[in-house]
Amino acid sequence: MDVYTTEEQQVEAIKKWWRDNGKAVVLGAVIGLGGLYGWRYYQSEMETSREQASEAYTQVVSALVAGDAQAEEKATAFIGDNEGSYATLLELQLAKSFVDAGDLTKAAEQLRKVQSSKDETLKTLATVRLARVEAELGNYDAALTQLNSVTAESWKAQVEELRGDIELRKGDTAAARSAYAASIAAATNPVVQMKLDNLSQ
């Protein structure tokens, strides 16, 4: 049996429900739509920000590659204004440009900054590059210390080859031979095999 016997009672029940719940319904709709609009606006702003950072990054890298006189200043400004992967990648690029210019001390400073990255791959890459720079500066023990901090198995072949090169420059042929052998055990490489063969002669 129907609870409301007349149409007037049904209308009165709807009006009463609306008086009791109308504000909550309207408020819920406003909050829901506002939240949806806010989220879309936030997403749009984030996308725009990423696109602008990407464009600025590309321009600074192009300036570094072209040897622009103000490239270092532009790169430093970009790194100061941005954080995250673009800034870290630019720090690596800046270190490379210092190496190309022969300023190994500045390159080492830049690579040390990258080592504080949260990205383990970039941190490891910076560490291996810093070991190379330290070796070029004649700081063999510092270079070997850097290599000792790289524990990722995927880097073992490259790290051991570099360790062998550094040990050879130090004059420790036995340590170089051992490092080259460890590199070949991790991944076959004809170049490392030639280095090892040359030590046997």
DRENVO-751208 format. One record per residue (C-alpha): residue in three letters; x, y, z. Coordinates in steps of 0.02 Angstrom, whole numbers. Layout:
BEGIN
+------+--------+--------+--------+
: type :     px :     py :     pz :
+------+--------+--------+--------+
:  ALA :      X :      Y :      Z :
...
+------+--------+--------+--------+
***
This chain:
BEGIN
+------+--------+--------+--------+
: type :     px :     py :     pz :
+------+--------+--------+--------+
:  MET :      0 :      0 :      0 :
:  ASP :     64 :    173 :    -45 :
:  VAL :    127 :    277 :    103 :
:  TYR :     62 :    439 :     25 :
:  THR :   -123 :    429 :    -18 :
:  THR :   -138 :    592 :   -110 :
:  GLU :    -34 :    691 :   -231 :
:  GLU :    -35 :    838 :   -110 :
:  GLN :     44 :    732 :     25 :
:  GLN :    180 :    677 :    -96 :
:  VAL :    218 :    859 :   -143 :
:  GLU :    219 :    908 :     41 :
:  ALA :    341 :    764 :     80 :
:  ILE :    457 :    820 :    -62 :
:  LYS :    454 :   1000 :      0 :
:  LYS :    492 :    943 :    178 :
:  TRP :    637 :    834 :    118 :
:  TRP :    704 :    980 :     15 :
:  ARG :    693 :   1098 :    165 :
:  ASP :    785 :    972 :    272 :
:  ASN :    916 :    917 :    144 :
:  GLY :    919 :   1051 :      8 :
:  LYS :   1067 :   1151 :     77 :
:  ALA :   1172 :    994 :     96 :
:  VAL :   1132 :    939 :    -83 :
:  VAL :   1175 :   1110 :   -155 :
:  LEU :   1332 :   1124 :    -48 :
:  GLY :   1386 :    949 :    -99 :
:  ALA :   1360 :    989 :   -283 :
:  VAL :   1458 :   1153 :   -268 :
:  ILE :   1601 :   1068 :   -176 :
:  GLY :   1604 :    923 :   -299 :
:  LEU :   1604 :   1034 :   -453 :
:  GLY :   1727 :   1154 :   -373 :
:  GLY :   1844 :   1010 :   -332 :
:  LEU :   1832 :    941 :   -508 :
:  TYR :   1866 :   1112 :   -584 :
:  GLY :   2010 :   1142 :   -462 :
:  TRP :   2088 :    974 :   -503 :
:  ARG :   2077 :   1004 :   -690 :
:  TYR :   2150 :   1178 :   -668 :
:  TYR :   2292 :   1108 :   -563 :
:  GLN :   2329 :    973 :   -693 :
:  SER :   2328 :   1103 :   -832 :
:  GLU :   2447 :   1216 :   -735 :
:  MET :   2564 :   1070 :   -698 :
:  GLU :   2567 :   1021 :   -882 :
:  THR :   2602 :   1200 :   -934 :
:  SER :   2740 :   1212 :   -805 :
:  ARG :   2819 :   1050 :   -867 :
:  GLU :   2812 :   1109 :  -1047 :
:  GLN :   2893 :   1275 :  -1001 :
:  ALA :   3030 :   1186 :   -902 :
:  SER :   3061 :   1068 :  -1048 :
:  GLU :   3075 :   1213 :  -1171 :
:  ALA :   3191 :   1311 :  -1056 :
:  TYR :   3297 :   1155 :  -1028 :
:  THR :   3313 :   1128 :  -1216 :
:  GLN :   3366 :   1309 :  -1243 :
:  VAL :   3499 :   1302 :  -1106 :
:  VAL :   3569 :   1136 :  -1168 :
:  SER :   3577 :   1207 :  -1345 :
:  ALA :   3671 :   1358 :  -1277 :
:  LEU :   3794 :   1244 :  -1187 :
:  VAL :   3823 :   1138 :  -1342 :
:  ALA :   3844 :   1293 :  -1451 :
:  GLY :   3973 :   1363 :  -1330 :
:  ASP :   3870 :   1519 :  -1292 :
:  ALA :   3971 :   1638 :  -1181 :
:  GLN :   3824 :   1656 :  -1061 :
:  ALA :   3777 :   1472 :  -1062 :
:  GLU :   3850 :   1438 :   -889 :
:  GLU :   3751 :   1583 :   -815 :
:  LYS :   3592 :   1525 :   -900 :
:  ALA :   3619 :   1347 :   -838 :
:  THR :   3653 :   1404 :   -660 :
:  ALA :   3496 :   1513 :   -663 :
:  PHE :   3392 :   1368 :   -730 :
:  ILE :   3457 :   1250 :   -595 :
:  GLY :   3418 :   1380 :   -462 :
:  ASP :   3241 :   1406 :   -527 :
:  ASN :   3199 :   1222 :   -553 :
:  GLU :   3218 :   1064 :   -455 :
:  GLY :   3197 :    883 :   -502 :
:  SER :   3256 :    785 :   -651 :
:  TYR :   3277 :    931 :   -773 :
:  ALA :   3392 :   1023 :   -652 :
:  THR :   3492 :    864 :   -618 :
:  LEU :   3509 :    825 :   -803 :
:  LEU :   3567 :   1002 :   -834 :
:  GLU :   3696 :    986 :   -695 :
:  LEU :   3765 :    833 :   -785 :
:  GLN :   3766 :    929 :   -950 :
:  LEU :   3853 :   1075 :   -866 :
:  ALA :   3986 :    957 :   -795 :
:  LYS :   4014 :    888 :   -970 :
:  SER :   4037 :   1062 :  -1040 :
:  PHE :   4166 :   1098 :   -903 :
:  VAL :   4259 :    939 :   -950 :
:  ASP :   4255 :    989 :  -1135 :
:  ALA :   4324 :   1160 :  -1086 :
:  GLY :   4462 :   1077 :   -984 :
:  ASP :   4399 :   1145 :   -817 :
:  LEU :   4401 :    980 :   -721 :
:  THR :   4388 :   1060 :   -550 :
:  LYS :   4222 :   1143 :   -593 :
:  ALA :   4164 :    981 :   -674 :
:  ALA :   4201 :    887 :   -512 :
:  GLU :   4105 :   1016 :   -410 :
:  GLN :   3955 :    999 :   -526 :
:  LEU :   3958 :    809 :   -518 :
:  ARG :   3962 :    813 :   -328 :
:  LYS :   3800 :    913 :   -334 :
:  VAL :   3721 :    778 :   -443 :
:  GLN :   3772 :    646 :   -317 :
:  SER :   3642 :    717 :   -197 :
:  SER :   3504 :    672 :   -322 :
:  LYS :   3363 :    558 :   -266 :
:  ASP :   3373 :    465 :   -432 :
:  GLU :   3491 :    318 :   -403 :
:  THR :   3534 :    300 :   -587 :
:  LEU :   3586 :    483 :   -604 :
:  LYS :   3679 :    474 :   -439 :
:  THR :   3777 :    321 :   -499 :
:  LEU :   3812 :    401 :   -668 :
:  ALA :   3879 :    556 :   -581 :
:  THR :   3987 :    449 :   -466 :
:  VAL :   4067 :    355 :   -611 :
:  ARG :   4098 :    518 :   -706 :
:  LEU :   4170 :    597 :   -549 :
:  ALA :   4290 :    450 :   -532 :
:  ARG :   4349 :    483 :   -711 :
:  VAL :   4373 :    669 :   -675 :
:  GLU :   4467 :    632 :   -512 :
:  ALA :   4581 :    512 :   -608 :
:  GLU :   4615 :    646 :   -738 :
:  LEU :   4659 :    767 :   -599 :
:  GLY :   4782 :    637 :   -532 :
:  ASN :   4679 :    601 :   -376 :
:  TYR :   4684 :    413 :   -400 :
:  ASP :   4638 :    365 :   -222 :
:  ALA :   4488 :    484 :   -225 :
:  ALA :   4436 :    408 :   -392 :
:  LEU :   4446 :    231 :   -323 :
:  THR :   4347 :    284 :   -169 :
:  GLN :   4210 :    349 :   -284 :
:  LEU :   4208 :    184 :   -379 :
:  ASN :   4195 :     86 :   -216 :
:  SER :   4030 :    172 :   -179 :
:  VAL :   3951 :    104 :   -339 :
:  THR :   3868 :    -60 :   -291 :
:  ALA :   3740 :    -85 :   -430 :
:  GLU :   3775 :   -248 :   -521 :
:  SER :   3727 :   -170 :   -689 :
:  TRP :   3876 :    -51 :   -675 :
:  LYS :   4003 :   -184 :   -624 :
:  ALA :   4085 :   -207 :   -794 :
:  GLN :   4108 :    -21 :   -824 :
:  VAL :   4165 :     14 :   -646 :
:  GLU :   4294 :   -127 :   -648 :
:  GLU :   4362 :    -71 :   -816 :
:  LEU :   4384 :    106 :   -749 :
:  ARG :   4460 :     36 :   -590 :
:  GLY :   4585 :    -60 :   -698 :
:  ASP :   4629 :     98 :   -795 :
:  ILE :   4657 :    195 :   -634 :
:  GLU :   4761 :     57 :   -553 :
:  LEU :   4867 :     48 :   -711 :
:  ARG :   4898 :    236 :   -705 :
:  LYS :   4948 :    216 :   -522 :
:  GLY :   5073 :     84 :   -578 :
:  ASP :   4989 :    -66 :   -494 :
:  THR :   4985 :   -191 :   -637 :
:  ALA :   4922 :   -336 :   -530 :
:  ALA :   4772 :   -235 :   -467 :
:  ALA :   4736 :   -176 :   -645 :
:  ARG :   4741 :   -356 :   -709 :
:  SER :   4621 :   -411 :   -572 :
:  ALA :   4500 :   -267 :   -610 :
:  TYR :   4501 :   -302 :   -797 :
:  ALA :   4467 :   -486 :   -764 :
:  ALA :   4320 :   -439 :   -651 :
:  SER :   4254 :   -325 :   -788 :
:  ILE :   4261 :   -464 :   -917 :
:  ALA :   4177 :   -584 :   -796 :
:  ALA :   4033 :   -460 :   -777 :
:  ALA :   4015 :   -429 :   -965 :
:  THR :   4121 :   -483 :  -1112 :
:  ASN :   4204 :   -333 :  -1192 :
:  PRO :   4339 :   -349 :  -1327 :
:  VAL :   4418 :   -182 :  -1278 :
:  VAL :   4440 :   -237 :  -1097 :
:  GLN :   4506 :   -404 :  -1158 :
:  MET :   4638 :   -310 :  -1261 :
:  LYS :   4687 :   -209 :  -1108 :
:  LEU :   4705 :   -370 :  -1008 :
:  ASP :   4804 :   -455 :  -1147 :
:  ASN :   4923 :   -306 :  -1157 :
:  LEU :   4963 :   -325 :   -972 :
:  SER :   5015 :   -505 :  -1000 :
:  GLN :   5149 :   -457 :  -1126 :
+------+--------+--------+--------+
***
